[in-house]
Amino acid sequence: MSKTLFVALIAVLACSCAGSRTIRVGTVDGNVAEDPTGTPLRFARVRIIRSDSLVQENQRLKWEDARETLALGTGARFAWHDISPGFYFVRAVCVGYEPSNVVGVKVVAGETVHVTFRLRRGTSCR
């Protein structure tokens, strides 16, 4: 009888532990396209940085500790699946286009935030 009780107790604990996993991160995804045509800009660099990590120096933002990825595939899509909750700046750059920033992207644990960039032709190489 005590062996049966022990097995039942282990089963109850296993079920309760499996159901109590807390999601502590969110996802940021999106795409990068040309403005006004909507043509996907594959290989654009996309950076994300927490708002409070930015340091302003000489009227320019320094992207310290920024994470970077590339917009890939036919839709020039990008994604980060492990972003801590908080507010972020997201920046897209592509050679021959002006950079674009999205300010105040709010990441919530367990949710996905979509960010769409439309870059205009220009002379920037950053």
DSSP file (Angstrom, degrees, kcal/mol; ACC not computed):
  #  RESIDUE AA STRUCTURE BP1 BP2  ACC     N-H-->O    O-->H-N    N-H-->O    O-->H-N    TCO  KAPPA ALPHA  PHI   PSI    X-CA   Y-CA   Z-CA
    1    1 A M     >        0   0    0      0, 0.0     4,-2.1     0, 0.0     5,-0.2   0.000 360.0 360.0 360.0 -42.4    0.0    0.0    0.0
    2    2 A S  H  >  +     0   0    0      1,-0.2     4,-2.2     2,-0.2     5,-0.1   0.843 360.0  54.6 -66.8 -31.8    2.8    2.5    0.8
    3    3 A K  H  > S+     0   0    0      2,-0.2     4,-2.3     1,-0.2    -1,-0.2   0.901 108.6  48.7 -66.4 -40.1    4.4    1.8   -2.5
    4    4 A T  H  > S+     0   0    0      2,-0.2     4,-2.3     1,-0.2    -2,-0.2   0.898 111.5  49.5 -64.6 -41.8    1.2    2.6   -4.3
    5    5 A L  H  X S+     0   0    0     -4,-2.1     4,-2.4     2,-0.2    -2,-0.2   0.897 110.2  51.0 -64.3 -41.0    0.8    5.8   -2.3
    6    6 A F  H  X S+     0   0    0     -4,-2.2     4,-2.3     2,-0.2    -2,-0.2   0.926 110.7  48.1 -62.6 -45.2    4.4    6.8   -3.1
    7    7 A V  H  X S+     0   0    0     -4,-2.3     4,-2.2     2,-0.2    -2,-0.2   0.896 112.2  49.7 -63.0 -41.4    3.9    6.2   -6.9
    8    8 A A  H  X S+     0   0    0     -4,-2.3     4,-2.3     2,-0.2    -1,-0.2   0.901 110.2  50.6 -64.7 -41.3    0.7    8.3   -6.8
    9    9 A L  H  X S+     0   0    0     -4,-2.4     4,-2.4     2,-0.2    -2,-0.2   0.911 110.0  49.5 -63.3 -42.9    2.4   11.1   -4.9
   10   10 A I  H  X S+     0   0    0     -4,-2.3     4,-2.5     1,-0.2    -2,-0.2   0.907 110.4  51.2 -62.0 -42.4    5.2   11.2   -7.5
   11   11 A A  H  X S+     0   0    0     -4,-2.2     4,-2.1     2,-0.2    -2,-0.2   0.909 110.3  48.3 -62.9 -42.7    2.7   11.3  -10.3
   12   12 A V  H  X S+     0   0    0     -4,-2.3     4,-2.3     2,-0.2    -2,-0.2   0.919 112.7  48.3 -64.7 -44.0    0.9   14.2   -8.8
   13   13 A L  H  X S+     0   0    0     -4,-2.4     4,-2.2     1,-0.2     5,-0.2   0.902 110.3  51.8 -63.0 -41.3    4.1   16.1   -8.2
   14   14 A A  H  X S+     0   0    0     -4,-2.5     4,-2.0     1,-0.2    -1,-0.2   0.909 111.4  47.0 -63.2 -42.2    5.2   15.5  -11.8
   15   15 A C  H  X S+     0   0    0     -4,-2.1     4,-1.7     1,-0.2    -1,-0.2   0.904 112.5  48.8 -66.8 -41.1    2.0   16.8  -13.2
   16   16 A S  H  X S+     0   0    0     -4,-2.3     4,-0.5     1,-0.2    -1,-0.2   0.864 112.2  48.7 -70.0 -33.5    2.0   19.9  -11.0
   17   17 A C  H >< S+     0   0    0     -4,-2.2     3,-0.8     1,-0.2    -1,-0.2   0.895 109.1  52.7 -70.8 -38.9    5.6   20.7  -11.9
   18   18 A A  H >< S+     0   0    0     -4,-2.0     3,-0.7     1,-0.2    -2,-0.2   0.861 111.2  47.0 -64.8 -34.7    4.9   20.3  -15.7
   19   19 A G  H 3< S+     0   0    0     -4,-1.7    -1,-0.2     1,-0.2    -2,-0.2   0.560 101.9  66.0 -84.1  -7.3    2.0   22.7  -15.5
   20   20 A S  T <<  +     0   0    0     -3,-0.8     2,-0.3    -4,-0.5    -1,-0.2   0.271  63.4 132.2-101.5  13.3    3.8   25.3  -13.5
   21   21 A R    <   -     0   0    0     -3,-0.7     2,-0.5    -4,-0.1    -3,-0.0  -0.491  46.4-148.9 -65.7 125.3    6.4   26.3  -16.1
   22   22 A T        -     0   0    0     -2,-0.3     2,-0.5     2,-0.0    88,-0.1  -0.842   7.9-133.4-101.3 129.6    6.4   30.1  -16.3
   23   23 A I        +     0   0    0     -2,-0.5    86,-0.1     1,-0.1     3,-0.0  -0.709  26.6 175.9 -80.9 124.1    7.3   31.8  -19.6
   24   24 A R        +     0   0    0     -2,-0.5     2,-0.3    85,-0.1    -1,-0.1   0.364  54.8  57.3-112.6   3.2    9.8   34.5  -18.8
   25   25 A V        -     0   0    0     59,-0.2    85,-3.1    56,-0.1     2,-0.2  -0.882  61.2-150.1-132.5 163.5   10.6   35.8  -22.3
   26   26 A G  E     -A   83   0A   0     57,-3.1    57,-2.3    -2,-0.3     2,-0.4  -0.686  18.5-116.0-122.6 179.0    8.8   37.2  -25.3
   27   27 A T  E     - b   0 112A   0     84,-2.6    86,-2.8    81,-0.3     2,-0.5  -0.947  15.3-166.2-121.3 139.7    9.3   37.2  -29.1
   28   28 A V  E     +Ab  80 113A   0     52,-2.3    52,-2.5    -2,-0.4     2,-0.3  -0.995  25.1 154.9-120.8 123.7   10.0   40.0  -31.4
   29   29 A D  E     +Ab  79 114A   0     84,-2.6    86,-2.7    -2,-0.5     2,-0.3  -0.894   2.4 122.6-139.7 172.6    9.6   39.3  -35.1
   30   30 A G  E     -Ab  78 115A   0     48,-1.9    48,-2.1    -2,-0.3     2,-0.3  -0.988  42.3 -93.6 167.7-160.4    8.9   41.2  -38.3
   31   31 A N  E     -Ab  77 116A   0     84,-1.2    86,-2.5    -2,-0.3     2,-0.4  -0.959  15.5-134.7-147.3 164.7   10.2   42.0  -41.8
   32   32 A V  E     + b   0 117A   0     44,-1.7     9,-2.6    43,-0.3     2,-0.3  -0.989  31.1 164.8-125.5 127.8   12.1   44.6  -43.7
   33   33 A A  E     -Cb  40 118A   0     84,-2.1    86,-2.8    -2,-0.4     2,-0.2  -0.920  38.6 -95.1-139.5 164.0   10.9   45.9  -47.1
   34   34 A E  E  >  - b   0 119A   0      5,-2.7     4,-2.9    -2,-0.3    86,-0.2  -0.564  49.0-102.4 -79.6 141.9   11.6   48.8  -49.4
   35   35 A D  T  4 S+     0   0    0     84,-3.1    86,-0.5     1,-0.2    83,-0.0  -0.934  96.8   3.9-103.3 127.5    9.4   51.9  -49.3
   36   36 A P  T  4 S+     0   0    0      0, 0.0    -1,-0.2     0, 0.0    84,-0.1  -0.981 129.4  52.3-101.5   1.0    7.2   52.4  -51.3
   37   37 A T  T  4 S-     0   0    0      1,-0.1    -2,-0.2     2,-0.1     0, 0.0   0.787  86.6-135.4 -74.0 -26.8    7.4   49.2  -53.3
   38   38 A G     <  +     0   0    0     -4,-2.9    -3,-0.1     1,-0.3    -1,-0.1   0.546  46.5 157.3  82.3   6.5    7.2   46.7  -50.5
   39   39 A T        -     0   0    0     -5,-0.2    -5,-2.7    -6,-0.1    -1,-0.3  -0.499  49.4-110.0 -66.3 127.0   10.0   44.6  -52.0
   40   40 A P  B     -C   33   0A   0      0, 0.0     2,-0.9     0, 0.0    -7,-0.3  -0.322  21.2-143.3 -60.2 137.3   11.6   42.5  -49.3
   41   41 A L    >   -     0   0    0     -9,-2.6     3,-1.3    34,-0.2    30,-0.2  -0.738  20.8-160.3-104.3  83.1   15.1   43.6  -48.4
   42   42 A R  T 3  S+     0   0    0     -2,-0.9    30,-0.2     1,-0.2     3,-0.1  -0.322  71.5  24.1 -63.5 145.2   16.9   40.4  -47.7
   43   43 A F  T 3  S+     0   0    0     28,-3.6    -1,-0.2     1,-0.3     2,-0.1   0.558  80.5 149.7  73.8  12.8   20.1   40.5  -45.7
   44   44 A A    <   -     0   0    0     -3,-1.3    27,-2.5    27,-0.4     2,-0.4  -0.509  49.5-120.1 -65.5 144.6   19.2   43.8  -44.0
   45   45 A R  E     -EF  70  93B   0     48,-2.6    48,-2.6    25,-0.2     2,-0.4  -0.758  28.0-165.9 -89.6 134.2   20.7   43.9  -40.5
   46   46 A V  E     -EF  69  92B   0     23,-2.8    23,-2.4    -2,-0.4     2,-0.3  -0.985   4.3-170.2-124.2 129.1   18.2   44.3  -37.6
   47   47 A R  E     -EF  68  91B   0     44,-3.0    44,-2.5    -2,-0.4     2,-0.4  -0.892   5.5-166.2-119.8 147.8   19.4   45.2  -34.1
   48   48 A I  E     +EF  67  90B   0     19,-2.3    19,-2.4    -2,-0.3     2,-0.3  -0.997  11.0 170.3-132.5 139.2   17.5   45.2  -30.8
   49   49 A I  E     - F   0  89B   0     40,-2.2    40,-2.7    -2,-0.4    17,-0.1  -0.993  38.6-106.6-148.5 140.7   18.5   46.8  -27.6
   50   50 A R  E >   - F   0  88B   0     -2,-0.3     3,-2.2    38,-0.2     4,-0.5  -0.426  34.1-122.3 -64.4 138.3   16.8   47.5  -24.3
   51   51 A S  G >  S+     0   0    0     36,-2.7     3,-1.3     1,-0.3    -1,-0.1   0.854 110.3  53.2 -53.2 -42.2   15.9   51.2  -23.9
   52   52 A D  G 3  S+     0   0    0     35,-0.4    -1,-0.3     1,-0.2    -2,-0.1   0.495  98.8  65.8 -78.2   0.1   17.8   51.6  -20.7
   53   53 A S  G <  S+     0   0    0     -3,-2.2    11,-0.3     2,-0.0    -1,-0.2   0.569  78.5 102.6 -91.8 -11.0   21.0   50.2  -22.3
   54   54 A L    <   -     0   0    0     -3,-1.3     2,-0.5    -4,-0.5     9,-0.1  -0.500  56.5-158.1 -77.4 140.7   21.4   53.0  -24.7
   55   55 A V  E     -H   62   0C   0      7,-1.0     7,-1.8    -2,-0.2     2,-0.6  -0.976   8.5-144.4-118.3 125.1   24.0   55.7  -24.0
   56   56 A Q  E     +H   61   0C   0     -2,-0.5     2,-0.4     5,-0.2     5,-0.2  -0.790  27.6 166.1 -92.9 125.7   23.6   59.1  -25.6
   57   57 A E  E >   -H   60   0C   0      3,-2.3     3,-1.7    -2,-0.6    -2,-0.1  -0.974  66.8 -12.3-142.7 123.0   26.9   60.7  -26.5
   58   58 A N  T 3  S-     0   0    0     -2,-0.4     3,-0.1     1,-0.3    -1,-0.1   0.880 123.6 -60.5  54.4  42.3   27.4   63.7  -28.7
   59   59 A Q  T 3  S+     0   0    0      1,-0.2     2,-0.4     0, 0.0    -1,-0.3   0.603 117.6 107.5  63.8  13.3   23.8   63.5  -29.9
   60   60 A R  E <   -H   57   0C   0     -3,-1.7    -3,-2.3    -5,-0.0     2,-0.4  -0.946  69.5-124.8-120.7 144.3   24.4   60.0  -31.3
   61   61 A L  E     -H   56   0C   0     -2,-0.4     2,-0.5    -5,-0.2    -5,-0.2  -0.720  16.3-148.3 -87.7 133.5   23.1   56.8  -29.9
   62   62 A K  E     -H   55   0C   0     -7,-1.8     2,-1.6    -2,-0.4    -7,-1.0  -0.898   7.9-145.3 -98.9 125.6   25.7   54.1  -29.1
   63   63 A W    >   +     0   0    0     -2,-0.5     3,-1.0    -9,-0.1     2,-0.3  -0.528  29.7 175.0 -92.1  69.7   24.2   50.6  -29.6
   64   64 A E  T 3   +     0   0    0     -2,-1.6    -2,-0.0   -11,-0.3   -11,-0.0  -0.579  67.6   3.3 -77.8 137.0   26.1   48.9  -26.7
   65   65 A D  T 3  S+     0   0    0     -2,-0.3    -1,-0.2     1,-0.2   -15,-0.2   0.714  90.6 160.9  63.2  22.6   25.2   45.3  -26.1
   66   66 A A    <   -     0   0    0     -3,-1.0     2,-0.4   -17,-0.1   -17,-0.2  -0.461  35.4-134.8 -72.8 146.7   22.8   45.2  -29.0
   67   67 A R  E     -E   48   0B   0    -19,-2.4   -19,-2.3    -2,-0.1     2,-0.4  -0.824  24.0-160.4 -98.4 143.8   21.8   41.9  -30.5
   68   68 A E  E     +E   47   0B   0     -2,-0.4     2,-0.3   -21,-0.2   -21,-0.2  -0.946  17.4 164.4-130.2 146.2   21.8   41.6  -34.2
   69   69 A T  E     -E   46   0B   0    -23,-2.4   -23,-2.8    -2,-0.4     2,-0.4  -0.896  32.0-111.2-144.2 174.7   20.2   39.3  -36.8
   70   70 A L  E     -E   45   0B   0     -2,-0.3     2,-0.7   -25,-0.2   -25,-0.2  -0.874  22.9-121.1-111.6 146.3   19.6   39.3  -40.5
   71   71 A A        +     0   0    0    -27,-2.5   -28,-3.6    -2,-0.4   -27,-0.4  -0.782  50.0 174.1 -81.4 117.5   16.3   39.6  -42.4
   72   72 A L  B   > +D   77   0A   0      5,-2.8     5,-2.5    -2,-0.7     3,-0.3  -0.695  21.9  38.9-125.7 172.5   16.2   36.4  -44.4
   73   73 A G  T > 5S-     0   0    0     -2,-0.2     3,-1.5     3,-0.2   -30,-0.1  -0.051 100.7 -53.7  78.9 178.7   14.0   34.3  -46.7
   74   74 A T  T 3 5S+     0   0    0      1,-0.3    -1,-0.2     2,-0.1   -32,-0.1   0.765 139.9  44.7 -64.9 -25.6   11.7   35.5  -49.4
   75   75 A G  T 3 5S-     0   0    0     -3,-0.3   -43,-0.3   -36,-0.1    -1,-0.3   0.342 107.3-122.6 -99.1   6.3    9.8   37.8  -47.0
   76   76 A A  T < 5 +     0   0    0     -3,-1.5   -44,-1.7   -36,-0.2    -3,-0.2   0.939  52.0 173.8  50.5  52.9   13.0   39.2  -45.4
   77   77 A R  E   < -AD  31  72A   0     -5,-2.5    -5,-2.8   -46,-0.2     2,-0.3  -0.567  17.4-174.5 -93.0 154.3   11.8   38.1  -42.0
   78   78 A F  E     -A   30   0A   0    -48,-2.1   -48,-1.9    -7,-0.2     2,-0.3  -0.946   3.0-179.7-139.8 160.7   13.7   38.2  -38.7
   79   79 A A  E     -A   29   0A   0     -2,-0.3     2,-0.4   -50,-0.2   -50,-0.2  -0.963  21.1-164.3-162.8 145.4   13.0   37.0  -35.2
   80   80 A W  E     -A   28   0A   0    -52,-2.5   -52,-2.3    -2,-0.3     3,-0.2  -0.998   9.6-175.5-124.2 130.2   14.3   36.8  -31.7
   81   81 A H  E    S+     0   0A   0     -2,-0.4   -56,-0.1   -54,-0.2   -54,-0.1   0.344  72.9  55.4-108.1   5.8   12.5   34.3  -29.5
   82   82 A D  E     +     0   0A   0    -54,-0.1     2,-0.5   -57,-0.1    -1,-0.2  -0.278  65.4 144.6-137.2  50.4   14.2   34.9  -26.1
   83   83 A I  E     -A   26   0A   0    -57,-2.3   -57,-3.1    -3,-0.2     3,-0.1  -0.797  46.7-125.6 -97.1 127.8   13.8   38.6  -25.3
   84   84 A S        -     0   0    0     -2,-0.5   -59,-0.2   -59,-0.2    23,-0.1  -0.373  40.5 -89.6 -66.4 147.0   13.3   39.6  -21.6
   85   85 A P  S    S+     0   0    0      0, 0.0     2,-0.3     0, 0.0    23,-0.2  -0.249  82.7  81.1 -57.4 145.2   10.2   41.7  -20.9
   86   86 A G  E    S- G   0 107B   0     21,-1.7    21,-3.1    -3,-0.1     2,-0.4  -0.936  80.9 -52.9 150.3-169.8   10.8   45.5  -21.2
   87   87 A F  E     - G   0 106B   0     -2,-0.3   -36,-2.7    19,-0.2   -35,-0.4  -0.848  53.4-176.0-106.0 140.5   10.9   48.3  -23.7
   88   88 A Y  E     -FG  50 105B   0     17,-2.0    17,-2.7    -2,-0.4    16,-0.4  -0.907  27.2-135.4-135.2 156.6   13.3   48.2  -26.7
   89   89 A F  E     -F   49   0B   0    -40,-2.7   -40,-2.2    -2,-0.3     2,-0.4  -0.929  24.0-164.3-103.1 137.4   14.6   50.1  -29.6
   90   90 A V  E     -FG  48 102B   0     12,-2.4    12,-2.8    -2,-0.4     2,-0.4  -0.992   6.2-171.4-124.9 134.7   14.7   48.1  -32.9
   91   91 A R  E     -FG  47 101B   0    -44,-2.5   -44,-3.0    -2,-0.4     2,-0.4  -0.979   8.9-162.5-131.7 136.5   16.8   49.3  -35.8
   92   92 A A  E     +FG  46 100B   0      8,-2.6     8,-2.2    -2,-0.4     2,-0.4  -0.968  12.1 177.2-118.9 135.1   17.0   48.1  -39.4
   93   93 A V  E     +F   45   0B   0    -48,-2.6   -48,-2.6    -2,-0.4     2,-0.3  -0.989   5.1 174.0-135.9 145.5   19.8   49.0  -41.8
   94   94 A C    >   -     0   0    0      3,-0.4     3,-2.3    -2,-0.4    32,-0.1  -0.972  42.3 -97.6-150.8 134.7   20.6   48.0  -45.3
   95   95 A V  T 3  S+     0   0    0     -2,-0.3    30,-0.2     1,-0.3     3,-0.1  -0.280 112.0  20.9 -55.6 129.7   23.3   49.2  -47.7
   96   96 A G  T 3  S+     0   0    0     28,-1.7    26,-2.6     1,-0.3     2,-0.3   0.433 111.9  88.7  90.9   0.7   21.9   51.8  -50.0
   97   97 A Y  B <  S-I  121   0D   0     -3,-2.3    -3,-0.4    27,-0.6    -1,-0.3  -0.929  81.7-106.4-130.3 153.3   18.9   52.6  -47.7
   98   98 A E        -     0   0    0     22,-2.9    22,-0.3    -2,-0.3    -6,-0.0  -0.576  44.8-109.5 -73.9 138.0   18.3   55.0  -44.9
   99   99 A P        -     0   0    0      0, 0.0     2,-0.4     0, 0.0    -6,-0.2  -0.251  31.2-151.5 -64.0 157.9   18.2   53.3  -41.5
  100  100 A S  E     -G   92   0B   0     -8,-2.2    -8,-2.6    19,-0.1     2,-0.4  -0.997   6.6-161.0-135.1 140.1   14.9   53.0  -39.7
  101  101 A N  E     -G   91   0B   0     -2,-0.4     2,-0.5   -10,-0.2   -10,-0.2  -0.924   9.5-159.6-120.5 144.0   14.2   52.9  -35.9
  102  102 A V  E     -G   90   0B   0    -12,-2.8   -12,-2.4    -2,-0.4     3,-0.4  -0.992  21.1-158.5-119.2 121.5   11.1   51.7  -34.0
  103  103 A V  E     +     0   0B   0     -2,-0.5   -14,-0.2   -14,-0.2    -2,-0.0  -0.757  63.4  20.6-103.5 142.4   11.1   53.2  -30.5
  104  104 A G  E     +     0   0B   0    -16,-0.4     2,-0.6    -2,-0.3    -1,-0.2   0.824  66.6 175.9  77.0  32.4    9.3   51.8  -27.5
  105  105 A V  E     -G   88   0B   0    -17,-2.7   -17,-2.0    -3,-0.4     2,-0.6  -0.611  22.3-145.3 -71.3 118.6    8.7   48.2  -28.6
  106  106 A K  E     -G   87   0B   0     -2,-0.6     2,-0.5   -19,-0.2   -19,-0.2  -0.783  11.3-161.9 -94.7 118.3    7.1   46.6  -25.5
  107  107 A V  E     -G   86   0B   0    -21,-3.1   -21,-1.7    -2,-0.6     2,-0.4  -0.868   6.8-171.3-100.5 127.7    8.0   43.0  -25.0
  108  108 A V    >   -     0   0    0     -2,-0.5     3,-2.1   -23,-0.2   -81,-0.3  -0.952  34.1 -99.2-118.8 137.2    5.7   40.9  -22.7
  109  109 A A  T 3  S+     0   0    0     -2,-0.4   -83,-0.3     1,-0.3     3,-0.1  -0.278 107.7  12.4 -55.6 132.6    6.5   37.4  -21.5
  110  110 A G  T 3  S+     0   0    0    -85,-3.1     2,-0.3     1,-0.3    -1,-0.3   0.450 110.3 100.1  81.3   0.5    4.8   34.8  -23.5
  111  111 A E    <   -     0   0    0     -3,-2.1   -84,-2.6   -86,-0.1     2,-0.4  -0.778  63.9-131.8-118.6 163.0    3.7   37.2  -26.3
  112  112 A T  E     -b   27   0A   0     -2,-0.3     2,-0.5   -86,-0.2   -84,-0.2  -0.948  12.6-159.0-115.1 132.9    5.0   38.1  -29.8
  113  113 A V  E     -b   28   0A   0    -86,-2.8   -84,-2.6    -2,-0.4     2,-0.5  -0.941  11.2-147.3-109.5 130.5    5.5   41.7  -31.0
  114  114 A H  E     -b   29   0A   0     -2,-0.5     2,-0.4   -86,-0.2   -84,-0.3  -0.845  13.2-171.7-101.1 132.3    5.6   42.3  -34.7
  115  115 A V  E     -b   30   0A   0    -86,-2.7   -84,-1.2    -2,-0.5     2,-0.5  -0.989   2.8-165.4-125.3 125.9    7.8   45.1  -36.1
  116  116 A T  E     -b   31   0A   0     -2,-0.4     2,-0.4   -86,-0.2   -84,-0.2  -0.943   3.6-162.7-114.4 129.0    7.6   46.1  -39.8
  117  117 A F  E     -b   32   0A   0    -86,-2.5   -84,-2.1    -2,-0.5     2,-0.5  -0.905   9.3-171.8-111.0 138.7   10.3   48.2  -41.4
  118  118 A R  E     -b   33   0A   0     -2,-0.4     2,-0.4   -86,-0.2   -84,-0.2  -0.954  16.7-160.9-125.5 109.1   10.0   50.1  -44.7
  119  119 A L  E     -b   34   0A   0    -86,-2.8   -84,-3.1    -2,-0.5     2,-0.3  -0.742   6.2-142.6 -97.9 137.6   13.3   51.6  -45.7
  120  120 A R        -     0   0    0     -2,-0.4   -22,-2.9   -22,-0.3   -86,-0.0  -0.716  31.2 -97.7 -94.6 145.7   13.7   54.4  -48.2
  121  121 A R  B     +I   97   0D   0    -86,-0.5   -24,-0.3    -2,-0.3     2,-0.2  -0.324  65.6 130.2 -58.9 142.1   16.5   54.5  -50.7
  122  122 A G        -     0   0    0    -26,-2.6    -1,-0.1     2,-0.1    -3,-0.0  -0.846  65.9 -86.1-167.9-158.0   19.4   56.7  -49.6
  123  123 A T  S    S+     0   0    0     -2,-0.2   -26,-0.1   -28,-0.0   -25,-0.1   0.364  72.1 126.3-114.7   4.3   23.1   56.8  -49.1
  124  124 A S        +     0   0    0      1,-0.1   -28,-1.7   -30,-0.1   -27,-0.6  -0.369  28.4 176.3 -72.0 142.1   23.6   55.2  -45.7
  125  125 A C              0   0    0    -30,-0.2   -30,-0.2   -29,-0.1    -1,-0.1   0.236 360.0 360.0-121.6   9.0   25.9   52.3  -45.2
  126  126 A R              0   0    0    -32,-0.1   -31,-0.1   -27,-0.0    -1,-0.1   0.478 360.0 360.0 -74.5 360.0   25.6   51.9  -41.4
